[in-house]
Amino acid sequence: MLGLAILSLLVLACLAAPLLTSYDPEHMQLSDALIPPGGEHPLGTDHLGRDMLARLLYGGRLSLMIGFMAVAIGLLVGIPLGAVSGYYGGWVDMIIQRVADILLSFPSILLALSLVAVLGVGLRNVIISVGISTIPSFIRLVRGSVLSIREETYVEAARAVGVRDWNIIWRHILVNAMAPVIVQATLSLGSTILVAAGLGFLGLGVQPPTPEWGAMLGEGRQYIFSASYMATFPGLAIFLAVLGFNLLGDGLRDALDPRLRQ
């Protein structure tokens, strides 16, 4: 519930950005550069005179969108591959799992960096790169669930009466394998936001002047001693988002797994 409360506040604040601030997040006013928090600028201004609150709220929209879309890519690709791998086995399983092994051998941030280097910088390529880095974990998770569920009596009965394999996978197996997938997806949202922020921090994510939490953090590091709030507020936003998704994922795991209920 705490994780859900944190995420609800973040999402509502980002959606209500036009109501919470009247400043344009990309409007530069050099005469207002590096104004400390307070007064007309509750979170201060950056080195180009842009309002930090406006940039934080509008940047949150992008950061959260990247997380959700990257996880969506992981789900859309990982679930079918994991289901096919676990149900059919044999050479199909071997090929899919070796590809997953190759992807898992890279840390998420390193794999995303490599893909961005190939695809180029930009919002679309960041989403694709971070999304691809989430695929192998979903493949492995779904495959493990399918391996155990395919031996259940109701699956054997469906196979005995001539139900097609794809109907068995979608209507009987995946329906019963969704609980761990939902938990993994929730936890992955936090890690994808963190990876995307890392790319932005390195200058390989969303490009200026578009606000994004990781890019804002990268800009703020140059003023860490003279205007520490430039790095503090984006860092806190990333921290709260990742913490919220992790708490929510742990809570969903306890709620959806009967073995963990008290």
C-alpha positions as CSV (number, residue, x, y, z in Angstrom):
1,M,0.0,0.0,0.0
2,L,2.9,2.3,0.7
3,G,4.4,1.6,-2.7
4,L,1.0,2.2,-4.4
5,A,0.6,5.5,-2.5
6,I,4.0,6.7,-3.6
7,L,3.4,5.8,-7.2
8,S,-0.1,7.3,-7.2
9,L,1.2,10.6,-5.9
10,L,4.0,10.7,-8.5
11,V,1.7,9.8,-11.4
12,L,-1.0,12.3,-10.3
13,A,1.6,15.0,-9.9
14,C,3.0,14.4,-13.4
15,L,-0.4,14.3,-15.0
16,A,-1.5,17.4,-13.2
17,A,1.7,19.3,-14.2
18,P,-0.2,22.1,-16.0
19,L,-2.2,22.7,-12.9
20,L,0.8,22.7,-10.5
21,T,3.0,25.0,-12.4
22,S,2.5,27.7,-15.1
23,Y,6.1,27.6,-16.4
24,D,7.2,26.0,-19.7
25,P,9.8,23.3,-18.8
26,E,11.9,24.2,-21.9
27,H,11.7,28.0,-21.6
28,M,15.1,29.5,-20.9
29,Q,15.6,32.8,-19.0
30,L,19.3,33.4,-18.3
31,S,18.6,36.3,-16.0
32,D,16.9,33.8,-13.6
33,A,19.6,31.2,-13.7
34,L,20.4,29.2,-10.5
35,I,17.8,30.8,-8.3
36,P,17.6,28.7,-5.1
37,P,14.3,27.0,-4.1
38,G,11.6,29.3,-2.8
39,G,9.3,32.1,-3.9
40,E,8.1,31.9,-7.5
41,H,10.3,28.8,-8.1
42,P,9.5,26.3,-5.3
43,L,12.4,24.0,-6.5
44,G,14.6,26.7,-7.9
45,T,15.9,27.2,-11.5
46,D,18.6,25.5,-13.4
47,H,21.7,26.9,-15.1
48,L,19.6,28.2,-18.0
49,G,16.9,29.7,-15.9
50,R,14.3,26.9,-16.4
51,D,11.9,26.2,-13.6
52,M,13.0,22.9,-11.8
53,L,9.5,22.0,-10.7
54,A,8.1,22.2,-14.2
55,R,11.0,20.2,-15.6
56,L,10.6,17.6,-12.8
57,L,6.9,17.1,-13.4
58,Y,7.0,17.1,-17.2
59,G,10.2,15.0,-17.1
60,G,8.4,12.5,-14.9
61,R,5.9,11.9,-17.7
62,L,8.7,10.8,-20.0
63,S,10.6,8.7,-17.4
64,L,7.4,6.8,-16.4
65,M,6.4,6.3,-20.0
66,I,9.8,4.9,-20.8
67,G,9.4,2.4,-18.0
68,F,5.9,1.3,-18.9
69,M,6.7,1.0,-22.6
70,A,9.9,-0.9,-22.1
71,V,8.2,-3.4,-19.8
72,A,5.4,-3.7,-22.4
73,I,8.1,-4.7,-25.0
74,G,9.5,-7.3,-22.6
75,L,6.0,-8.8,-22.0
76,L,5.0,-8.9,-25.6
77,V,8.1,-10.6,-26.7
78,G,9.1,-12.6,-23.6
79,I,5.8,-14.2,-22.8
80,P,5.2,-15.9,-26.2
81,L,8.9,-17.0,-26.4
82,G,8.9,-18.4,-22.9
83,A,5.6,-20.2,-23.4
84,V,6.8,-21.8,-26.7
85,S,10.1,-22.7,-25.1
86,G,8.6,-24.4,-22.0
87,Y,5.7,-26.2,-23.8
88,Y,7.5,-27.7,-26.8
89,G,11.0,-28.2,-25.4
90,G,13.6,-29.8,-27.7
91,W,15.5,-27.8,-30.2
92,V,13.1,-24.9,-30.0
93,D,13.7,-24.6,-26.2
94,M,17.5,-24.9,-26.8
95,I,17.6,-22.1,-29.3
96,I,15.4,-19.7,-27.3
97,Q,17.3,-20.4,-24.1
98,R,20.7,-19.9,-25.6
99,V,19.6,-16.5,-27.0
100,A,18.3,-15.7,-23.5
101,D,21.6,-16.8,-22.0
102,I,23.5,-14.4,-24.3
103,L,21.3,-11.5,-23.3
104,L,21.5,-12.3,-19.6
105,S,25.3,-12.4,-19.8
106,F,25.2,-8.6,-20.1
107,P,24.2,-6.3,-17.2
108,S,21.1,-4.4,-18.1
109,I,22.8,-1.1,-18.4
110,L,25.6,-2.5,-20.5
111,L,23.2,-4.2,-22.9
112,A,21.1,-1.0,-23.2
113,L,24.3,1.0,-23.8
114,S,25.3,-1.4,-26.6
115,L,21.9,-1.2,-28.2
116,V,21.8,2.6,-28.1
117,A,25.3,2.6,-29.7
118,V,23.9,0.6,-32.6
119,L,20.4,2.2,-32.9
120,G,21.4,5.8,-32.0
121,V,20.2,8.2,-29.2
122,G,16.7,9.3,-28.9
123,L,13.5,8.5,-27.0
124,R,12.3,5.7,-29.3
125,N,15.7,4.0,-29.3
126,V,16.0,4.3,-25.6
127,I,12.6,2.6,-25.1
128,I,13.6,-0.2,-27.6
129,S,17.0,-0.7,-26.0
130,V,15.7,-0.8,-22.4
131,G,12.8,-3.0,-23.5
132,I,15.1,-5.6,-25.1
133,S,17.1,-5.8,-21.9
134,T,13.9,-6.9,-20.0
135,I,13.0,-9.7,-22.4
136,P,15.3,-12.6,-21.1
137,S,14.0,-12.4,-17.6
138,F,10.4,-12.8,-18.8
139,I,11.4,-15.7,-21.1
140,R,13.0,-17.5,-18.2
141,L,10.1,-16.8,-15.8
142,V,7.4,-17.9,-18.2
143,R,9.3,-21.0,-19.3
144,G,9.7,-22.1,-15.7
145,S,6.0,-21.7,-15.0
146,V,5.0,-23.5,-18.2
147,L,7.3,-26.4,-17.4
148,S,5.4,-27.1,-14.2
149,I,1.9,-26.3,-15.4
150,R,2.0,-28.3,-18.6
151,E,2.1,-31.5,-16.5
152,E,-1.1,-30.7,-14.6
153,T,-4.2,-32.9,-15.1
154,Y,-6.4,-30.3,-16.7
155,V,-3.7,-29.7,-19.4
156,E,-3.4,-33.5,-20.0
157,A,-7.2,-33.7,-20.3
158,A,-7.3,-30.8,-22.8
159,R,-4.6,-32.5,-24.9
160,A,-6.5,-35.8,-24.7
161,V,-9.7,-34.4,-26.2
162,G,-7.8,-32.8,-29.1
163,V,-7.5,-29.2,-28.1
164,R,-4.9,-27.4,-30.2
165,D,-1.5,-26.6,-28.7
166,W,-2.0,-22.8,-29.0
167,N,-5.4,-23.0,-27.3
168,I,-3.9,-25.0,-24.5
169,I,-1.0,-22.5,-24.0
170,W,-3.2,-19.4,-24.1
171,R,-6.4,-20.7,-22.4
172,H,-5.0,-23.2,-19.8
173,I,-1.3,-22.5,-19.2
174,L,-0.6,-18.8,-19.4
175,V,-3.8,-17.9,-17.5
176,N,-2.4,-19.8,-14.5
177,A,1.1,-18.5,-15.0
178,M,0.2,-14.8,-14.8
179,A,0.7,-14.2,-11.1
180,P,4.6,-14.3,-11.1
181,V,4.6,-12.5,-14.4
182,I,2.6,-9.6,-12.9
183,V,5.0,-9.4,-10.0
184,Q,8.1,-9.5,-12.3
185,A,6.6,-6.8,-14.5
186,T,6.0,-4.5,-11.5
187,L,9.5,-5.0,-10.2
188,S,10.9,-4.5,-13.7
189,L,9.3,-1.1,-14.0
190,G,11.6,0.2,-11.3
191,S,14.7,-1.3,-12.9
192,T,13.8,0.0,-16.4
193,I,13.3,3.5,-15.0
194,L,16.7,3.2,-13.4
195,V,18.4,2.0,-16.6
196,A,16.7,4.7,-18.7
197,A,17.9,7.3,-16.1
198,G,21.4,6.0,-16.4
199,L,21.3,6.4,-20.1
200,G,20.0,9.9,-19.7
201,F,22.7,10.7,-17.1
202,L,25.4,9.6,-19.6
203,G,23.8,11.8,-22.3
204,L,22.6,8.8,-24.4
205,G,18.9,9.1,-23.5
206,V,16.3,11.8,-24.2
207,Q,18.2,14.7,-25.7
208,P,18.0,18.3,-24.5
209,P,16.0,20.5,-24.0
210,T,13.4,17.8,-23.4
211,P,13.2,17.2,-19.6
212,E,13.9,13.7,-18.3
213,W,15.0,12.7,-14.8
214,G,18.3,11.0,-15.8
215,A,19.3,13.9,-18.1
216,M,18.4,16.4,-15.4
217,L,20.6,14.5,-12.9
218,G,23.4,14.6,-15.5
219,E,23.1,18.3,-15.9
220,G,23.0,18.9,-12.1
221,R,26.2,17.0,-11.4
222,Q,28.2,20.0,-12.8
223,Y,26.6,22.2,-10.2
224,I,26.7,19.8,-7.3
225,F,28.6,22.2,-5.0
226,S,27.1,25.5,-6.1
227,A,23.5,24.4,-6.7
228,S,23.1,21.0,-5.2
229,Y,19.3,21.1,-5.6
230,M,19.7,20.6,-9.4
231,A,20.9,17.0,-8.7
232,T,19.0,16.4,-5.5
233,F,15.4,16.7,-6.8
234,P,15.7,14.5,-9.9
235,G,17.6,12.0,-7.8
236,L,14.9,11.9,-5.2
237,A,12.2,11.5,-7.9
238,I,14.1,8.5,-9.4
239,F,14.6,7.1,-5.9
240,L,10.9,7.4,-5.0
241,A,9.7,5.9,-8.3
242,V,12.0,2.9,-8.0
243,L,11.2,2.4,-4.3
244,G,7.5,2.6,-5.1
245,F,7.6,-0.1,-7.8
246,N,9.8,-2.3,-5.6
247,L,7.4,-2.1,-2.6
248,L,4.4,-2.6,-4.9
249,G,6.0,-5.6,-6.5
250,D,6.8,-7.2,-3.1
251,G,3.3,-6.6,-2.0
252,L,1.8,-8.2,-5.1
253,R,4.1,-11.2,-4.6
254,D,2.7,-11.7,-1.1
255,A,-0.9,-11.1,-2.3
256,L,-0.7,-13.4,-5.3
257,D,1.3,-16.3,-3.8
258,P,-0.9,-18.3,-1.4
259,R,2.2,-19.9,0.1
260,L,3.4,-16.5,1.4
261,R,0.1,-15.5,3.0
262,Q,0.0,-15.3,6.8
